[in-house]
Amino acid sequence: MDVLGDSDDLILSQALESFENFDELDEKDVEFGNFTFDVDEFLKELEKQDNIKTEQYDVRTDPPERFGKPVNSTEIKELHKSQESTNTRRNTSWGVKVFDDWRKSRNANSGLEMQLPDLLSCSSQDLDHILSCFVIECRRADGSPYPPKTLYQLCAAISRFMRDNEIDLNFLDGKDMRFRNFRKTLDARMKQLATEGIGVTIRQADPISPEMENALWEGGHLGMKTSVALTNTIFFYNCKLFGLRGLDEHRSLVTEQFKLDKISDKMFITFYGRTSKNFAGGLNQRNLTAKEVKHDCGPDGPRNLFHVYQTYIDMVGPGSMYRRPLAGEGLKYSKQVMGVNKLGKIIKDMCSGAGFHGNFSNHSGKRTCATNLFQSGIEEQLVMSRTGHRSTAVRNYKRPSQEQLSAVSMALNPPKLGSEENECAAEFEANNSKLPKLMVDPMRTPMINITNCNVHIFDAGNK
């Protein structure tokens, strides 16, 4: 193959970019190995398809902005740090601080020969023993033990700290036999804590039920009567419609990520996601794409969200999504971006103002999204398309309704006698009608796979 010139390099880069964007390209059709690549034939074919323009120019006389300015080591490290999750960085600092506090406390009560070195000075043998002691002895500031999952997170934070300092001692790797004793100790300690009932009850954000949501509208906490209510509405439905998380995804939102369309008599809001917890866009996610959700706003009416979003976006203009609402009558917003503290408790303040009792936080919005879809019988894959989950973690966000729970209970209760039987059957039918319908093929026996248990479902007419 001939050596390519600079102009050929530009043309080919455009061509290959166009080639990568072909919808019909499938990885199974691509083979790697020794092959002959005819540049001229390739470019002629692309010109026929009018996919690229192949203007010739002299790269020596054209603008030199093709490449970025030279960077140094400091700038490279700053780039790494800028793309690291704030929560991850905070958790790492927290884990290392807990370890250092424990080490200092232990050293203060030990002789010189028993002094523990700092993390970066430990050998693998020392680290195996020291961490085993740490997971058994470490406590919260009030003296109570850490829950099992928190204990693991502490160890993960220490592991990240070691890796960030270019020390390759991954003591959580099950294949590394140097830390076998530590992993056995951590496993035993976590089981011991669970046996004692520590950390077995997880406090989660409560979803907002349809009845609560209606009360928020009727009470003026949602809607367009005031600037605060309009901000509440935008924030809540950004969570409910598009599955945005508690705070981090909201902070970086801009109005340009929302597109409003009217097609015939239908109204749509399209959300174009960027980076998030589930999509960072790095090396390991190069084959994934950012979330894109097109929401049908349904029939026109006083609560149609198309008009709500249109009014809000027109008010705040381009740029940051959340601006500080101004008090008083009418819809008025400051140019100032809403502060993190205020943004972090929008749903909590809204629910508190409405008199709701429960654990309501910004995370309630995303939990409401998953719960409403689950209770409506929507397939899990479609639920995940809204929430952005790529694994079964979405199941942690679903909450069954009371009717669904009652139907399960009725199915498991002992059989009734006499007059109770008819009453029980009627109640079961009433509750069962609230459950998502399972399509049953009369020609075969469907089966639900549950861990260690296969449940067969028989159609009543085809036993």
MINU-884994 format. One line per 3 residues: number of its first residue (from 1); their letters; for each residue z, x, y of C-alpha. Coordinates in Angstrom, 2 decimals. Layout:
BEGIN
NUM = a = Z:X:Y; ...
This chain:
BEGIN
1 = mdv = 0.00:0.00:0.00; -0.82:1.26:3.49; 1.98:1.99:5.91
4 = lgd = 2.43:-0.90:8.34; 2.40:-0.42:12.11; 4.80:-1.96:14.63
7 = sdd = 2.54:-4.90:15.44; 2.08:-5.60:11.71; 5.85:-5.54:11.35
10 = lil = 6.23:-8.27:13.98; 3.52:-10.43:12.43; 4.99:-10.10:8.95
13 = sqa = 8.49:-10.90:10.13; 7.13:-14.11:11.65; 5.16:-14.86:8.52
16 = les = 8.07:-14.35:6.18; 10.32:-16.47:8.38; 7.75:-19.23:8.16
19 = fen = 7.47:-18.69:4.41; 11.27:-19.03:3.98; 11.17:-22.37:5.78
22 = fde = 8.75:-23.99:3.32; 10.54:-27.02:1.88; 8.75:-26.69:-1.45
25 = lde = 9.95:-23.11:-2.05; 12.10:-23.01:-5.17; 14.03:-19.99:-6.40
28 = kdv = 12.80:-20.54:-9.93; 9.24:-19.88:-8.74; 10.09:-16.43:-7.39
31 = efg = 9.99:-13.37:-9.64; 11.04:-9.90:-8.60; 9.56:-6.71:-9.94
34 = nft = 6.46:-4.58:-9.47; 3.71:-6.53:-7.75; 0.73:-6.05:-5.45
37 = fdv = 1.00:-7.54:-1.97; -2.25:-7.85:0.02; -1.25:-8.09:3.68
40 = def = -4.69:-9.13:4.96; -5.07:-11.94:2.43; -1.54:-13.12:3.13
43 = lke = -2.12:-13.30:6.89; -5.48:-15.04:6.49; -3.87:-17.72:4.34
46 = lek = -1.13:-18.27:6.89; -3.66:-18.49:9.73; -5.47:-21.25:7.83
49 = qdn = -2.23:-23.20:7.69; -1.69:-22.59:11.42; 1.88:-21.53:10.72
52 = ikt = 1.98:-18.46:12.95; 0.23:-16.89:15.87; -1.00:-13.38:15.30
55 = eqy = -1.50:-12.08:18.82; -1.87:-8.32:18.97; -0.01:-6.33:21.55
58 = dvr = 1.18:-2.81:22.16; 4.89:-2.62:21.38; 5.14:0.56:23.46
61 = tdp = 4.38:-1.29:26.71; 6.08:-4.63:25.97; 9.75:-5.41:26.83
64 = per = 12.19:-3.22:24.86; 14.70:-6.02:24.17; 13.78:-6.25:20.51
67 = fgk = 16.97:-4.47:19.42; 20.50:-4.77:20.74; 22.28:-2.03:22.61
70 = pvn = 24.00:0.67:20.51; 27.50:-0.24:19.30; 30.47:1.94:18.45
73 = ste = 33.23:1.65:15.84; 35.53:-0.23:18.21; 32.91:-2.88:18.87
76 = ike = 32.25:-3.27:15.15; 35.96:-3.85:14.50; 36.09:-6.34:17.38
79 = lhk = 33.23:-8.27:15.78; 35.12:-8.38:12.47; 38.24:-9.62:14.22
82 = sqe = 36.39:-12.25:16.27; 35.09:-13.91:13.09; 38.38:-13.89:11.25
85 = stn = 40.17:-17.22:11.09; 43.03:-17.48:13.58; 45.17:-19.17:10.95
88 = trr = 44.42:-16.41:8.44; 45.39:-13.74:10.94; 48.58:-15.62:11.82
91 = nts = 49.49:-16.12:8.16; 48.93:-12.43:7.44; 51.27:-11.43:10.27
94 = wgv = 53.85:-13.96:9.08; 53.80:-12.68:5.48; 54.15:-9.04:6.52
97 = kvf = 57.01:-9.90:8.92; 58.94:-11.71:6.16; 58.48:-8.70:3.88
100 = ddw = 59.57:-6.24:6.60; 62.64:-8.34:7.45; 63.60:-8.43:3.76
103 = rks = 63.01:-4.67:3.36; 65.13:-3.83:6.42; 67.94:-6.12:5.25
106 = rna = 67.89:-4.56:1.78; 67.81:-1.00:3.15; 70.74:-1.75:5.45
109 = nsg = 72.85:-2.64:2.42; 71.67:0.21:0.19; 72.30:3.93:-0.02
112 = lem = 69.78:6.55:1.03; 68.51:6.99:-2.51; 67.69:3.25:-2.75
115 = qlp = 65.73:2.96:0.52; 62.45:1.04:0.16; 59.30:2.53:1.76
118 = dll = 57.00:0.49:3.98; 54.04:-1.27:2.39; 51.43:1.31:3.32
121 = scs = 53.44:4.12:1.74; 53.99:2.50:-1.67; 52.43:3.77:-4.86
124 = sqd = 51.14:1.20:-7.34; 54.21:1.74:-9.55; 56.60:1.31:-6.60
127 = ldh = 54.73:-1.73:-5.33; 54.92:-3.44:-8.73; 58.72:-3.15:-8.76
130 = ils = 59.32:-3.80:-5.04; 57.24:-6.99:-4.97; 59.01:-8.25:-8.10
133 = cfv = 62.32:-7.89:-6.26; 60.84:-9.45:-3.12; 59.68:-12.71:-4.73
136 = iec = 63.11:-13.22:-6.30; 65.22:-12.32:-3.26; 63.25:-13.54:-0.23
139 = rra = 64.54:-16.64:1.56; 63.81:-18.73:4.63; 65.69:-18.08:7.88
142 = dgs = 68.24:-20.76:6.92; 68.85:-19.15:3.52; 66.99:-21.75:1.45
145 = pyp = 64.35:-20.58:-1.07; 60.66:-20.77:-0.29; 58.67:-23.39:-2.25
148 = pkt = 56.44:-21.99:-5.03; 53.15:-22.32:-3.13; 54.65:-20.75:-0.02
151 = lyq = 55.90:-17.85:-2.11; 52.36:-17.27:-3.37; 51.00:-17.48:0.18
154 = lca = 53.46:-14.77:1.23; 52.11:-12.49:-1.49; 48.51:-13.32:-0.55
157 = ais = 49.28:-12.43:3.08; 50.69:-9.04:2.01; 47.59:-8.45:-0.14
160 = rfm = 45.32:-9.16:2.86; 47.36:-6.75:4.98; 46.89:-4.01:2.39
163 = rdn = 43.16:-4.69:2.19; 42.81:-4.74:5.99; 44.35:-1.27:6.01
166 = eid = 41.83:-0.06:3.41; 44.36:0.21:0.58; 42.80:-1.01:-2.66
169 = lnf = 45.84:-2.37:-4.51; 45.10:-6.00:-5.36; 48.30:-6.94:-7.14
172 = ldg = 47.17:-10.57:-7.52; 44.16:-9.59:-9.63; 44.90:-10.69:-13.19
175 = kdm = 42.78:-7.86:-14.59; 44.78:-5.10:-12.91; 47.38:-4.11:-15.51
178 = rfr = 49.27:-1.92:-13.03; 50.84:-5.08:-11.55; 51.33:-7.06:-14.74
181 = nfr = 55.12:-7.04:-14.34; 54.91:-8.35:-10.76; 52.59:-11.22:-11.73
184 = ktl = 54.90:-12.21:-14.60; 57.84:-12.19:-12.18; 55.98:-14.28:-9.59
187 = dar = 54.89:-16.77:-12.25; 58.43:-17.07:-13.65; 59.96:-17.47:-10.18
190 = mkq = 57.47:-20.20:-9.21; 58.23:-22.09:-12.43; 61.98:-21.69:-11.86
193 = lat = 61.70:-23.16:-8.35; 59.58:-26.07:-9.60; 62.16:-26.78:-12.32
196 = egi = 64.81:-27.00:-9.60; 62.69:-29.56:-7.76; 61.83:-27.21:-4.89
199 = gvt = 58.38:-27.79:-3.45; 57.37:-30.48:-5.93; 57.10:-33.13:-3.20
202 = irq = 54.34:-32.33:-0.73; 54.45:-33.94:2.70; 50.93:-35.00:3.65
205 = adp = 49.47:-36.71:6.66; 49.18:-40.48:6.26; 45.79:-42.17:6.66
208 = isp = 45.33:-44.90:9.24; 44.68:-48.20:7.47; 42.06:-50.72:8.71
211 = eme = 44.91:-52.96:9.88; 46.40:-50.12:11.91; 43.00:-49.20:13.29
214 = nal = 42.46:-52.77:14.45; 45.91:-52.78:16.08; 45.00:-49.58:17.96
217 = weg = 41.91:-51.29:19.37; 43.77:-54.45:20.30; 46.63:-52.48:21.86
220 = ghl = 44.30:-50.49:24.10; 44.99:-47.15:22.39; 41.36:-47.09:21.28
223 = gmk = 38.46:-48.33:23.37; 37.08:-47.75:26.85; 39.71:-49.34:29.08
226 = tsv = 41.18:-46.01:30.18; 40.19:-42.36:30.05; 43.02:-41.62:27.60
229 = alt = 41.91:-44.43:25.27; 38.32:-43.21:25.38; 39.41:-39.66:24.54
232 = nti = 41.53:-41.01:21.66; 38.51:-42.94:20.39; 36.17:-39.97:20.46
235 = ffy = 38.71:-37.70:18.76; 39.68:-40.20:16.06; 36.11:-41.13:15.16
238 = nck = 34.99:-37.50:15.18; 37.51:-37.19:12.34; 36.75:-40.46:10.62
241 = lfg = 32.95:-40.48:10.87; 32.20:-36.78:10.51; 35.24:-35.49:8.59
244 = lrg = 36.41:-33.01:11.22; 39.73:-31.30:10.54; 42.94:-31.39:12.54
247 = lde = 42.38:-29.00:15.44; 40.27:-25.91:14.81; 36.94:-27.73:14.46
250 = hrs = 37.61:-29.81:17.58; 38.39:-26.85:19.84; 34.90:-25.42:19.56
253 = lvt = 33.01:-28.73:19.78; 30.37:-29.18:22.48; 28.57:-32.39:23.44
256 = eqf = 25.23:-30.83:22.50; 26.23:-31.17:18.83; 25.82:-34.96:19.08
259 = kld = 22.49:-36.75:19.28; 22.20:-40.47:20.03; 19.11:-42.35:18.83
262 = kis = 17.86:-45.92:18.93; 15.29:-46.71:16.27; 14.04:-50.30:16.47
265 = dkm = 17.20:-52.39:16.47; 19.36:-49.67:14.88; 21.61:-47.16:16.63
268 = fit = 22.53:-43.76:15.20; 24.85:-40.90:16.06; 23.85:-37.58:14.48
271 = fyg = 26.37:-34.76:14.33; 25.16:-31.19:13.93; 27.99:-29.04:12.62
274 = rts = 28.40:-25.33:13.12; 31.00:-23.14:11.46; 34.11:-24.66:9.89
277 = knf = 36.72:-23.91:7.26; 34.27:-24.94:4.53; 31.26:-23.23:6.10
280 = agg = 31.76:-19.88:7.80; 28.13:-18.83:7.41; 28.87:-15.36:6.01
283 = lnq = 27.47:-13.33:3.12; 28.97:-15.53:0.44; 27.59:-18.70:2.03
286 = rnl = 24.09:-17.55:2.94; 22.54:-20.27:0.76; 24.59:-23.05:2.34
289 = tak = 23.83:-25.00:5.49; 26.04:-26.42:8.19; 27.03:-30.06:8.03
292 = evk = 24.58:-32.60:9.43; 25.61:-36.26:9.38; 23.58:-39.21:10.64
295 = hdc = 25.83:-42.23:11.16; 24.48:-45.78:11.37; 26.57:-47.57:14.01
298 = gpd = 25.76:-51.01:12.61; 25.23:-54.21:14.60; 25.70:-54.15:18.35
301 = gpr = 29.07:-55.35:19.61; 32.07:-54.50:21.78; 33.26:-51.84:19.33
304 = nlf = 29.89:-50.31:18.59; 30.47:-46.57:18.63; 26.99:-45.75:19.92
307 = hvy = 27.95:-47.11:23.34; 31.37:-45.41:23.17; 29.85:-41.98:22.53
310 = qty = 27.07:-42.54:25.06; 29.57:-43.45:27.78; 31.84:-40.51:27.01
313 = idm = 29.09:-37.87:26.81; 27.59:-39.13:30.07; 31.03:-38.82:31.68
316 = vgp = 31.94:-35.27:30.59; 28.42:-33.80:30.61; 27.24:-30.75:28.69
319 = gsm = 29.60:-28.13:27.35; 33.09:-28.54:25.90; 33.61:-31.88:24.17
322 = yrr = 37.15:-32.55:25.33; 37.97:-32.66:29.05; 41.31:-33.59:30.56
325 = pla = 41.45:-37.36:31.20; 42.65:-38.41:34.65; 45.24:-41.15:35.13
328 = geg = 44.50:-44.39:36.91; 41.97:-47.17:36.61; 38.44:-46.50:35.51
331 = lky = 37.04:-43.64:33.44; 37.66:-40.30:35.16; 37.72:-36.79:33.71
334 = skq = 38.57:-33.42:35.11; 36.20:-30.47:34.66; 39.15:-28.70:33.07
337 = vmg = 39.01:-28.41:29.28; 41.86:-30.19:27.48; 44.65:-27.80:26.46
340 = vnk = 45.31:-26.83:22.86; 48.80:-28.38:22.79; 47.55:-31.74:24.06
343 = lgk = 44.55:-31.68:21.76; 46.79:-30.86:18.81; 48.81:-34.08:18.99
346 = iik = 46.30:-36.75:20.04; 46.61:-38.87:16.89; 50.38:-38.37:16.67
349 = dmc = 50.88:-39.58:20.26; 48.43:-42.45:19.76; 50.18:-43.72:16.62
352 = sga = 53.63:-43.23:18.15; 52.58:-45.25:21.21; 51.42:-48.04:18.91
355 = gfh = 54.81:-48.09:17.14; 53.54:-46.88:13.75; 56.03:-45.30:11.36
358 = gnf = 54.91:-42.51:9.06; 53.63:-38.95:9.05; 50.69:-39.19:11.41
361 = snh = 48.96:-36.07:12.71; 45.42:-35.01:13.62; 44.83:-34.48:9.91
364 = sgk = 45.28:-38.23:9.45; 41.76:-38.68:10.82; 40.03:-36.78:8.02
367 = rtc = 42.35:-38.34:5.45; 41.34:-41.75:6.81; 37.68:-40.83:6.29
370 = atn = 38.15:-39.90:2.61; 40.54:-42.78:1.88; 38.33:-45.49:3.38
373 = lfq = 35.29:-44.27:1.47; 37.26:-43.99:-1.78; 38.74:-47.47:-1.47
376 = sgi = 35.25:-48.84:-0.75; 33.96:-47.44:-4.04; 31.70:-44.79:-2.49
379 = eeq = 30.60:-42.04:-4.90; 32.54:-38.80:-4.63; 29.42:-36.78:-3.79
382 = lvm = 28.75:-39.02:-0.77; 32.39:-38.76:0.26; 32.07:-34.96:0.17
385 = srt = 28.95:-35.13:2.35; 31.12:-36.59:5.11; 34.28:-34.57:4.64
388 = ghr = 32.43:-31.30:4.10; 34.24:-30.44:0.86; 32.31:-28.52:-1.78
391 = sta = 34.89:-28.90:-4.55; 37.26:-31.48:-6.01; 39.72:-30.64:-3.21
394 = vrn = 38.44:-33.82:-1.57; 40.57:-35.76:-4.07; 43.69:-34.57:-2.26
397 = ykr = 42.55:-36.55:0.77; 42.08:-39.87:-1.02; 44.80:-42.48:-1.00
400 = psq = 44.56:-45.58:-3.21; 45.33:-48.93:-1.60; 48.35:-50.96:-2.68
403 = eql = 46.03:-53.42:-4.42; 44.52:-50.58:-6.45; 47.96:-49.26:-7.39
406 = sav = 49.10:-52.75:-8.38; 46.02:-53.21:-10.58; 46.86:-49.96:-12.39
409 = sma = 50.47:-51.07:-12.87; 49.43:-54.49:-14.18; 47.11:-52.84:-16.71
412 = lnp = 50.00:-50.77:-18.09; 52.78:-53.39:-18.11; 53.86:-54.85:-21.49
415 = pkl = 52.20:-58.13:-22.51; 53.83:-61.31:-21.20; 54.86:-64.31:-23.28
418 = gse = 54.39:-68.01:-22.72; 53.76:-69.19:-19.17; 54.05:-65.64:-17.85
421 = ene = 50.84:-64.63:-19.62; 48.53:-66.83:-17.55; 50.32:-65.82:-14.35
424 = caa = 50.00:-62.16:-15.28; 46.28:-62.52:-16.08; 45.62:-64.23:-12.76
427 = efe = 47.46:-61.51:-10.85; 45.59:-58.80:-12.76; 42.23:-60.39:-11.94
430 = ann = 43.17:-60.66:-8.27; 44.16:-56.99:-8.10; 41.29:-55.80:-10.29
433 = skl = 38.76:-57.38:-7.96; 39.90:-54.93:-5.26; 38.98:-51.91:-7.39
436 = pkl = 35.58:-50.17:-7.06; 33.17:-51.57:-9.65; 32.22:-49.35:-12.59
439 = mvd = 28.70:-49.97:-13.85; 28.80:-50.39:-17.63; 25.71:-49.90:-19.78
442 = pmr = 25.96:-52.39:-22.71; 23.82:-50.09:-24.87; 26.37:-47.27:-24.89
445 = tpm = 30.05:-46.62:-24.50; 30.89:-44.94:-21.19; 33.63:-42.35:-21.21
448 = ini = 35.87:-40.94:-18.50; 36.92:-37.34:-19.09; 40.55:-36.72:-18.19
451 = tnc = 42.31:-33.48:-19.04; 43.55:-33.63:-22.66; 42.60:-37.32:-22.90
454 = nvh = 39.31:-39.13:-23.50; 39.33:-42.74:-22.30; 36.67:-45.05:-23.73
457 = ifd = 35.66:-48.15:-21.79; 34.29:-51.10:-23.76; 32.29:-53.94:-22.33
460 = agn = 34.02:-57.20:-23.15; 30.82:-58.69:-24.58; 29.81:-55.62:-26.58
463 = k = 32.83:-54.36:-28.49
